[in-house]
């Protein structure tokens, strides 16, 4: 407040008396709300920028989370598929083992059993 008094006195002395004082008062009164309004506008703009940045980051994080969930779902689907294939292969190997260890095992019958399996091959090749 004392700074304003000195400004008024300086304006009165240097600005030609009463007209200078009135002009300084008008400028002071009009400038003060403008300064507050400018500060409010600056703070509002700054807050809006931060909110926008946070919204962008949130949207990006949501997109990344969605992609990760989709990838995890695809991985689970593949795991279920592979588990089914492994279970089928183990069952096939167990049945072949039982047939091989059977006292009545015959080579032609074993060959026929292996070839009848959809994935069955002899030494990795189809005949």
C-alpha positions as CSV (number, residue, x, y, z in Angstrom):
1,X,0.0,0.0,0.0
2,X,2.8,2.4,0.8
3,X,4.2,1.8,-2.7
4,X,0.9,3.1,-4.1
5,X,1.2,6.3,-2.0
6,X,4.6,7.0,-3.3
7,X,3.5,6.4,-6.9
8,X,0.6,8.8,-6.4
9,X,2.9,11.4,-5.0
10,X,5.4,11.0,-7.8
11,X,2.6,11.2,-10.4
12,X,1.2,14.3,-8.7
13,X,4.6,16.1,-8.7
14,X,5.8,14.9,-12.1
15,X,2.5,14.7,-14.0
16,X,1.2,18.2,-13.7
17,X,-0.8,18.2,-10.5
18,X,-4.4,17.1,-10.2
19,X,-4.7,15.7,-13.7
20,X,-1.7,13.4,-13.1
21,X,-3.1,12.2,-9.7
22,X,-6.5,11.5,-11.3
23,X,-4.9,9.7,-14.2
24,X,-2.7,7.7,-11.9
25,X,-5.7,6.8,-9.7
26,X,-7.7,5.7,-12.7
27,X,-4.9,3.6,-14.0
28,X,-4.3,2.1,-10.6
29,X,-8.0,1.3,-10.1
30,X,-8.5,-0.1,-13.6
31,X,-5.1,-1.9,-13.6
32,X,-5.6,-3.8,-10.4
33,X,-8.6,-5.8,-11.5
34,X,-7.0,-6.4,-14.9
35,X,-3.9,-7.7,-13.1
36,X,-6.1,-10.0,-11.1
37,X,-8.0,-11.1,-14.1
38,X,-4.7,-11.7,-16.0
39,X,-3.5,-13.8,-13.1
40,X,-6.8,-15.7,-13.0
41,X,-6.6,-16.3,-16.7
42,X,-3.0,-17.4,-16.5
43,X,-3.8,-19.8,-13.6
44,X,-6.8,-21.1,-15.5
45,X,-4.8,-21.6,-18.7
46,X,-2.1,-23.4,-16.7
47,X,-4.6,-25.6,-15.0
48,X,-6.4,-26.4,-18.3
49,X,-3.0,-27.4,-19.9
50,X,-2.3,-29.7,-16.9
51,X,-5.8,-31.2,-17.1
52,X,-5.4,-31.7,-20.8
53,X,-2.0,-33.4,-20.4
54,X,-3.4,-35.6,-17.7
55,X,-6.4,-36.5,-19.9
56,X,-4.0,-37.4,-22.8
57,X,-1.9,-39.5,-20.5
58,X,-4.9,-41.2,-19.0
59,X,-6.2,-41.9,-22.5
60,X,-2.8,-43.3,-23.5
61,X,-2.7,-45.4,-20.4
62,X,-6.2,-46.7,-21.1
63,X,-5.2,-47.6,-24.7
64,X,-2.1,-49.4,-23.4
65,X,-4.1,-51.3,-20.8
66,X,-6.6,-52.3,-23.4
67,X,-3.9,-53.6,-25.7
68,X,-2.3,-55.5,-22.8
69,X,-5.6,-57.0,-21.9
70,X,-6.2,-58.1,-25.5
71,X,-2.7,-59.5,-25.7
72,X,-3.2,-61.4,-22.4
73,X,-6.5,-62.8,-23.7
74,X,-4.9,-63.9,-26.9
75,X,-2.1,-65.5,-24.8
76,X,-4.6,-67.3,-22.6
77,X,-6.4,-68.6,-25.8
78,X,-3.2,-69.9,-27.2
79,X,-2.3,-71.5,-23.9
80,X,-5.7,-73.3,-23.8
81,X,-5.2,-74.4,-27.4
82,X,-1.6,-75.7,-26.6
83,X,-2.8,-77.4,-23.4
84,X,-5.4,-79.3,-25.4
85,X,-2.9,-80.3,-28.0
86,X,-0.4,-81.4,-25.3
87,X,-3.1,-83.4,-23.5
88,X,-4.1,-85.1,-26.8
89,X,-0.4,-85.9,-27.6
90,X,0.1,-87.3,-24.1
91,X,-3.0,-89.5,-24.4
92,X,-1.8,-90.7,-27.8
93,X,1.7,-91.5,-26.5
94,X,0.2,-93.4,-23.5
95,X,-2.0,-95.5,-25.8
96,X,1.0,-96.2,-28.1
97,X,3.1,-97.1,-25.1
98,X,0.4,-99.5,-23.8
99,X,0.2,-101.1,-27.3
100,X,4.0,-101.4,-27.6
101,X,4.2,-103.0,-24.1
102,X,1.3,-105.3,-24.7
103,X,2.4,-109.0,-24.9
104,X,0.4,-109.4,-28.1
105,X,2.1,-106.4,-29.9
106,X,2.7,-106.9,-33.6
107,X,4.7,-104.5,-35.8
108,X,2.0,-104.2,-38.5
109,X,-0.7,-103.5,-36.0
110,X,1.5,-100.9,-34.3
111,X,2.3,-99.3,-37.7
112,X,-1.4,-99.2,-38.6
113,X,-2.2,-97.6,-35.2
114,X,0.4,-94.9,-35.7
115,X,-0.6,-94.2,-39.3
116,X,-4.3,-94.0,-38.3
117,X,-3.6,-91.2,-35.9
118,X,-4.2,-87.8,-37.7
119,X,-0.7,-86.6,-36.6
120,X,0.9,-90.0,-36.9
121,X,4.1,-90.4,-39.0
122,X,6.9,-92.8,-39.3
123,X,10.2,-91.2,-38.5
124,X,8.7,-87.8,-39.0
125,X,7.6,-88.6,-42.6
126,X,4.3,-89.7,-44.1
127,X,4.6,-92.8,-46.2
